[in-house]
Amino acid sequence: MKNIVVALSACALFSCQEPVNNTVIISGTITDPLSETASIISEDRSNTYTDSLDNEAAFEIVFEMDSPAYMSFKHGQETTAMYVKPGDKINLSINPTEFDETISYDGSKASNFLAKKYLVEEELDFRELYSLEETNFLAQVTEAESMMNGLLDSLVEGLFKTEQKRSISLQWASTKLNYKKYYEYLGNGTLELSANYYDFVEEFNINDPSLLENDESYSFLKTYVSSNISEEFEHVLLSNFDFISKQFTNQSTKDKISYDLLKEFINKEPLEDIAVIMATFKTLQSDSTKYNELSDLVIEMSAFNTGKPAFDFTYPDSNGDSISLSDFKGSLVYVDVWATWCGPCKREIPHLLELEKEYHGQNITFLSVSVDEDKDYETWKDMLVEKEMGGVQLFASGWSKIAKDYKINGIPRFMLFDSEGNIIDVKAPRPSNEGIRELLDLHL
């Protein structure tokens, strides 16, 4: 009896609690597997937990975590979102031939919701949605948002539910903000929105600093800015900066959005008219180091302005002969940087072949540079034959000099150089874009 009293006293003093269980067990069985493994990947991709499938295509992945987090389940090339908490024991089943339609989680209502939410998004034809007239567009958006909230209410509770309510609201608010831009982009003519169209933004406190902490909420803020363009200004960024200065009172919000918009612009667009933009940014930005940083970036990226000398490169062709960009001085050179594994690159090939045929006999060289790795050299050579690719074909052995010199982080990338070896546009229109013909005709 004395020992029991002592034990109870110790508990009172030291707050006896059950040990916290941080172990997560995710197991499952895969019908008709496409690979030999299953993986769980953290949201920031810093951690990956993998198990090999056994003879019955089953797996079990065990790991430790301190707090709830969004993660991804991966099998083959497909991934799907999960929400995992410390102590979870989740069993999933899936047939990867119908990945999102068949995945089911026993032990995670939150993950089941994320799967169903994705299916709602997948069933929407956004091209069709953005082509609707305003009344019908808003009705479709309201229906989709209500469907997601209905699924959420029926499946989960707690913090996850609160987070997802906000996420759904921000998602569809961003869709509404993008409506005018995409309606016109899709060739539906000029759109005049109703006077009270943007009233839904009043549901959000745009000066709440927490909106800067989440990718989804921050994307909403940037979309809010970019969707409000005034024709009073000669440049979109000047309109953006004016809108930011008038609509936002939180300086951290002003600083971050203006910095990110300007940095994206400097990295993507010609910089001939950058001086007035930088001057306006300086008046808006409270952190002088950001201004200095972007000023340095302007100097660096100005090397790609029209008329600047091209950075030469030399690579072997399919016969092993070394070919340089400078070999083609005297003609325009249209460069395609691509790879055999790149889907968007391959979709441009028929358009590129048509462009070559259309401009055959004119003073222009079509030069394609593959950034495939050496292990894919034979695949590259086979594709040249399979696709009947013309022009000059070079092999760069990965992301080598051309990618570094021209700061190429994504492909396909098309570039146009003049007959004197100078830059016309290092981010030229793709062959599928009619703008390339206007650009070529202007310089031929």
NORURUR-V9408 format. One record per pair of residues at least 24 apart in sequence whose ideal C-beta (glycine too) atoms are under 10 Angstrom apart, sorted by sequence separation. I is the first residue (numbers start at 1). J is the second residue. D is the distance in whole Angstrom. If there is no record, write none. Layout:
# NORURUR-V9408
i=<I/I>
j=<J/J>
d=<D/D>
This chain:
# NORURUR-V9408
i=<27/29/33/37/47/48/50/75/84/120/123/144/145/148/176/177/224/237/274/366/367/368/369/370/371/372/373/374/416/419/24/26/28/29/32/44/78/80/83/85/120/176/236/237/240/259/310/334/345/366/367/368/369/370/371/372/373/418/419/30/31/33/43/44/48/73/82/83/84/145/146/198/201/258/259/271/345/365/366/367/368/369/370/371/372/373/417/29/30/42/43/45/83/84/120/121/144/145/173/201/221/237/257/258/263/271/274/332/364/365/366/367/368/369/370/371/416/29/30/42/43/75/82/83/120/144/145/172/173/225/237/258/259/262/266/271/274/342/370/371/28/29/30/42/43/61/81/82/83/198/236/237/255/256/262/265/266/342/371/28/29/41/42/73/81/82/83/117/120/141/142/145/173/198/235/254/255/263/267/271/272/332/334/335/336/337/338/339/340/341/342/360/27/28/40/41/60/80/83/116/117/120/141/144/145/169/173/226/254/255/256/259/263/266/270/271/274/331/332/333/334/335/336/337/338/339/340/341/369/371/27/28/39/40/41/73/81/82/116/119/141/221/225/237/254/255/258/259/262/266/269/270/271/331/332/333/334/335/336/337/338/339/340/341/371/26/27/28/39/40/41/58/59/81/82/170/224/225/236/251/267/268/271/272/330/331/332/333/334/335/336/337/338/339/356/357/369/26/27/39/40/80/81/117/141/142/169/170/222/251/252/256/259/263/266/267/270/271/272/331/332/333/334/335/336/337/338/339/349/353/356/369/25/26/27/38/39/80/113/116/117/140/141/169/218/221/222/225/226/238/245/251/252/255/259/262/266/270/271/272/330/341/352/353/356/25/26/38/39/81/115/116/221/225/237/241/248/251/258/262/265/266/270/328/340/353/355/24/25/26/37/38/81/114/237/240/328/339/340/346/350/352/353/371/24/25/37/38/41/43/73/80/113/116/117/137/138/141/166/212/218/222/235/238/242/245/327/341/349/352/353/23/24/35/36/37/43/112/113/116/137/211/218/221/222/234/235/237/238/241/245/328/340/349/352/369/23/24/35/36/39/70/71/113/207/212/237/240/241/244/325/327/339/340/349/371/22/23/24/34/35/41/70/113/114/138/170/206/207/209/212/235/236/237/339/340/346/370/22/23/33/34/35/40/42/68/73/110/113/114/137/174/181/206/207/208/209/211/218/222/234/235/238/241/242/325/338/340/369/371/21/22/33/34/35/109/112/113/174/177/206/207/209/212/237/238/241/340/22/34/40/70/111/112/166/170/173/206/207/209/212/237/240/241/323/325/339/340/368/369/22/24/26/28/30/109/110/111/130/134/166/171/174/177/178/181/205/207/208/211/212/235/338/20/30/109/110/114/129/134/137/170/174/177/181/201/207/323/340/368/369/24/26/28/109/110/113/117/132/167/170/173/174/176/177/180/206/207/209/233/340/108/109/110/113/130/166/168/169/170/171/174/175/177/178/179/180/181/367/109/110/111/126/130/134/167/170/171/174/177/178/180/40/110/114/117/121/129/130/133/166/167/170/173/174/177/317/367/109/110/113/117/124/130/131/132/163/166/169/170/173/176/177/338/108/109/126/130/131/315/318/364/365/110/129/130/163/170/174/336/38/110/117/129/130/137/313/315/365/127/130/131/133/315/336/364/26/38/126/130/131/132/138/313/335/363/131/134/334/335/336/337/339/26/128/130/133/134/127/134/135/138/141/318/333/335/337/339/24/126/134/339/352/24/33/35/316/24/25/26/27/28/29/30/31/32/33/34/138/318/337/352/22/23/24/25/26/27/28/29/30/31/32/33/34/134/318/348/349/22/23/24/25/26/27/28/29/30/31/32/328/348/21/22/23/24/25/26/27/28/29/30/31/32/34/327/337/347/366/20/21/23/24/25/26/28/30/31/32/318/337/344/345/346/348/20/21/31/317/318/325/335/344/345/21/342/344/345/323/325/337/342/343/323/324/341/342/31/318/323/335/337/322/339/83/85/321/337/338/339/358/85/318/319/337/338/28/85/317/318/320/336/337/338/355/356/28/317/318/336/337/338/355/364/28/83/315/316/317/318/325/336/337/354/355/28/315/316/317/335/336/337/352/353/354/359/362/26/27/315/316/335/336/351/352/358/362/364/27/83/314/315/316/334/335/351/352/363/364/26/83/313/315/316/334/335/350/351/355/359/363/25/26/314/315/333/334/335/348/349/350/351/355/358/359/362/313/333/334/347/348/332/333/347/348/352/26/315/332/333/345/347/348/351/355/359/315/331/332/333/344/313/314/315/331/332/313/314/329/331/333/344/312/313/328/329/330/68/70/311/312/313/325/329/330/334/68/311/313/326/328/329/330/333/334/335/68/313/325/329/332/336/70/311/312/313/328/329/335/311/334/336/68/310/311/326/336/310/325/334/304/303/304/334/303/304/303/310/334/301/334/300/310/332/309/310/332/312/306/310/304/307/309/310/332/306/309/310/311/332/307/309/310/331/308/309/310/307/308/311/306/307/310/305/306/307/305/306/308/304/306/303/305/306/304/305/304/303/304/301/267/267/270/270/270/270/269/268/267/43>
j=<51/53/57/61/71/72/74/99/108/144/147/168/169/172/200/201/248/261/298/390/391/392/393/394/395/396/397/398/440/443/49/51/53/54/57/69/103/105/108/110/145/201/261/262/265/284/335/359/370/391/392/393/394/395/396/397/398/443/444/56/57/59/69/70/74/99/108/109/110/171/172/224/227/284/285/297/371/391/392/393/394/395/396/397/398/399/443/56/57/69/70/72/110/111/147/148/171/172/200/228/248/264/284/285/290/298/301/359/391/392/393/394/395/396/397/398/443/57/58/70/71/103/110/111/148/172/173/200/201/253/265/286/287/290/294/299/302/370/398/399/57/58/59/71/72/90/110/111/112/227/265/266/284/285/291/294/295/371/400/58/59/71/72/103/111/112/113/147/150/171/172/175/203/228/265/284/285/293/297/301/302/362/364/365/366/367/368/369/370/371/372/390/58/59/71/72/91/111/114/147/148/151/172/175/176/200/204/257/285/286/287/290/294/297/301/302/305/362/363/364/365/366/367/368/369/370/371/372/400/402/59/60/71/72/73/105/113/114/148/151/173/253/257/269/286/287/290/291/294/298/301/302/303/363/364/365/366/367/368/369/370/371/372/373/403/59/60/61/72/73/74/91/92/114/115/203/257/258/269/284/300/301/304/305/363/364/365/366/367/368/369/370/371/372/389/390/402/60/61/73/74/114/115/151/175/176/203/204/256/285/286/290/293/297/300/301/304/305/306/365/366/367/368/369/370/371/372/373/383/387/390/403/60/61/62/73/74/115/148/151/152/175/176/204/253/256/257/260/261/273/280/286/287/290/294/297/301/305/306/307/365/376/387/388/391/61/62/74/75/117/151/152/257/261/273/277/284/287/294/298/301/302/306/364/376/389/391/61/62/63/74/75/118/151/274/277/365/376/377/383/387/389/390/408/62/63/75/76/79/81/111/118/151/154/155/175/176/179/204/250/256/260/273/276/280/283/365/379/387/390/391/62/63/74/75/76/82/151/152/155/176/250/257/260/261/273/274/276/277/280/284/367/379/388/391/408/63/64/75/76/79/110/111/153/247/252/277/280/281/284/365/367/379/380/389/411/63/64/65/75/76/82/111/154/155/179/211/247/248/250/253/276/277/278/380/381/387/411/64/65/75/76/77/82/84/110/115/152/155/156/179/216/223/248/249/250/251/253/260/264/276/277/280/283/284/367/380/382/411/413/64/65/76/77/78/152/155/156/217/220/249/250/252/255/280/281/284/383/66/78/84/114/155/156/210/214/217/250/251/253/256/281/284/285/367/369/383/384/412/413/67/69/71/73/75/154/155/156/175/179/211/216/219/222/223/226/250/252/253/256/257/280/383/66/76/155/156/160/175/180/183/216/220/223/227/247/253/369/386/414/415/71/73/75/156/157/160/164/179/214/217/220/221/223/224/227/253/254/256/280/387/156/157/158/161/178/214/216/217/218/219/222/223/225/226/227/228/229/415/158/159/160/175/179/183/216/219/220/223/226/227/229/90/160/164/167/171/179/180/183/216/217/220/223/224/227/367/417/160/161/164/168/175/181/182/183/214/217/220/221/224/227/228/389/160/161/178/182/183/367/370/416/417/163/182/183/216/223/227/389/92/164/171/183/184/191/367/369/419/182/185/186/188/370/391/419/82/94/182/186/187/188/194/369/391/419/188/191/391/392/393/394/396/84/186/188/191/192/186/193/194/197/200/377/392/394/396/398/84/186/194/399/412/85/94/96/377/86/87/88/89/90/91/92/93/94/95/96/200/380/399/414/85/86/87/88/89/90/91/92/93/94/95/96/97/197/381/411/412/86/87/88/89/90/91/92/93/94/95/96/392/412/86/87/88/89/90/91/92/93/94/95/96/97/99/392/402/412/431/86/87/89/90/91/92/94/96/97/98/384/403/410/411/412/414/87/88/98/384/385/392/402/411/412/89/410/412/413/392/394/406/411/412/393/394/411/412/102/389/394/406/408/394/411/156/158/394/410/411/412/431/159/392/393/411/412/103/160/392/393/395/411/412/413/430/431/104/393/394/412/413/414/431/440/105/160/392/393/394/395/402/413/414/431/432/106/393/394/395/413/414/415/430/431/432/437/440/105/106/394/395/414/415/430/431/437/441/443/107/163/394/395/396/414/415/431/432/443/444/107/164/394/396/397/415/416/431/432/436/440/444/107/108/396/397/415/416/417/430/431/432/433/437/440/441/444/396/416/417/430/431/416/417/431/432/436/111/400/417/418/430/432/433/436/440/444/401/417/418/419/430/400/401/402/418/419/401/402/417/419/421/432/401/402/417/418/419/158/160/401/402/403/415/419/420/424/159/402/404/417/419/420/421/424/425/426/160/405/417/421/424/428/163/404/405/406/421/422/428/405/428/430/163/405/406/421/431/406/421/431/405/405/406/436/406/407/407/415/439/407/440/407/417/439/417/418/440/421/416/420/415/418/420/421/443/418/421/422/423/444/420/422/423/444/422/423/424/422/423/426/422/423/426/422/423/424/423/424/426/423/425/423/425/426/425/426/426/426/427/426/407/409/423/425/426/427/427/427/427/215>
d=<9/9/5/10/9/9/9/8/7/6/10/9/8/8/6/8/10/6/6/7/6/7/8/7/9/8/7/7/8/8/9/9/10/10/8/9/10/10/7/8/10/9/9/7/9/9/9/9/9/3/4/5/5/5/5/8/5/6/9/10/7/10/6/10/8/10/7/9/8/8/10/9/10/5/7/10/10/7/7/8/7/8/6/8/7/9/10/7/5/7/5/9/4/8/6/9/9/4/6/10/9/10/9/6/9/6/9/9/10/6/10/7/10/5/9/6/7/6/8/9/6/10/8/5/6/7/9/9/7/10/6/10/8/9/6/10/8/10/10/6/9/5/8/6/8/10/10/4/10/9/8/10/8/10/9/10/10/9/7/7/8/6/8/8/8/10/8/9/10/10/8/9/8/8/9/6/6/8/8/6/9/8/6/9/7/10/6/10/7/10/9/9/7/6/6/5/9/9/6/9/6/7/5/9/10/9/7/9/8/6/10/5/6/5/9/5/10/9/6/7/7/8/7/8/7/6/10/7/9/8/6/8/10/7/8/9/10/7/9/10/9/7/6/9/8/6/9/9/6/6/9/10/10/5/4/5/5/5/4/5/6/5/5/9/6/8/4/9/8/6/6/10/10/4/9/10/9/9/10/10/10/9/8/6/8/6/7/8/7/7/7/8/7/5/9/8/6/8/7/7/8/8/8/7/6/10/7/8/9/9/9/9/9/7/9/7/8/6/7/5/10/6/9/6/9/6/9/9/9/8/5/9/7/5/9/7/4/6/9/5/8/10/6/8/9/9/6/10/8/10/9/5/10/7/7/9/5/6/10/10/9/7/10/7/6/8/8/7/8/8/10/9/6/7/10/8/10/9/10/9/10/9/6/9/6/7/10/8/5/8/9/5/7/10/9/10/5/8/10/8/8/8/7/8/7/9/7/9/7/9/8/7/6/10/10/9/7/8/9/9/8/7/7/7/8/8/9/8/5/9/9/7/6/9/10/9/10/9/6/8/8/9/8/10/7/8/10/10/7/5/6/7/5/9/8/10/8/7/6/10/9/9/9/10/9/6/5/10/7/7/9/9/10/6/7/7/9/6/6/7/5/9/10/9/10/9/9/7/6/6/6/8/10/10/8/10/8/10/5/9/7/4/8/7/9/9/10/10/5/10/6/8/9/6/5/8/10/7/9/9/9/6/6/8/9/7/10/9/10/9/10/6/8/8/10/10/6/6/10/8/9/4/6/10/8/10/5/5/6/8/8/8/10/8/10/9/10/8/10/7/6/8/10/10/8/9/10/9/10/9/9/10/9/8/6/9/8/10/9/8/10/7/6/10/6/8/9/9/9/10/9/9/10/9/9/5/5/9/8/9/8/5/5/5/6/9/6/10/10/10/10/9/8/9/5/10/8/8/9/8/6/6/10/9/6/7/7/10/10/10/10/9/8/9/9/7/9/10/10/10/9/9/9/9/9/8/10/9/9/10/10/10/8/6/9/6/8/8/5/8/7/9/10/5/8/9/9/9/9/9/8/8/5/8/8/4/10/9/9/8/7/8/9/9/8/8/9/7/9/9/8/9/9/10/10/10/9/4/7/10/10/9/9/10/9/5/10/10/9/10/9/8/9/10/9/10/10/6/10/8/8/6/9/9/8/9/8/9/8/6/9/9/9/8/10/7/6/8/8/9/10/10/9/7/9/8/9/9/6/6/9/9/10/10/9/9/8/9/6/10/6/10/9/8/9/9/10/7/9/7/8/8/8/9/7/10/9/5/9/8/10/9/10/8/7/7/8/7/6/8/8/7/6/7/8/7/6/10/10/4/7/5/5/5/5/4/6/6/4/7/8/6/7/7/9/8/7/8/8/6/8/8/8/6/9/9/6/9/9/7/4/9/8/9/7/7/7/8/10/6/7/9/6/9/8/8/9/10/10/9/10/8/8/4/10/9/6/9/6/9/8/5/10/9/9/10/7/8/10/6/9/6/9/6/9/10/10/10/6/9/10/10/10/10/6/5/9/9/7/6/9/9/7/8/10/9/9/6/9/6/4/9/5/7/9/6/10/10/6/7/9/8/8/7/9/9/10/7/8/8/6/7/9/8/9/9/8/9/10/4/6/7/8/7/4/8/10/9/10/9/9/6/9/7/4/4/9/9/7/9/9/8/5/9/8/7/8/4/7/7/6/9/9/10/8/8/5/7/6/8/9/9/8/9/9/6/8/7/8/9/5/7/4/10/6/10/10/8/7/8/10/8/10/9/8/8/8/9/6/8/9/8/8/8/9/6/5/10/9/6/8/10/9/5/8/9/5/9/10/8/10/10/9/7/8/9/7/8/10/10/9/7/9/9/10/9/7/7/7/5/8/10/9/9/9/9/8/10/8/4/7/9/10/9/7/6/8/9/8/9/10/9/7/8/10/8/10/8/9/8/7/9/5/10/10/9/7/8/10/9/9/8/9/5/6/9/6/6/9/7/9/6/6/10/6/7/9/5/5/9/8/7/9/10/6/8/7/6/9/6/7/9/10/9/9/9/5/9/8/10/8/9/10/8/9/8/8/7/10/10>
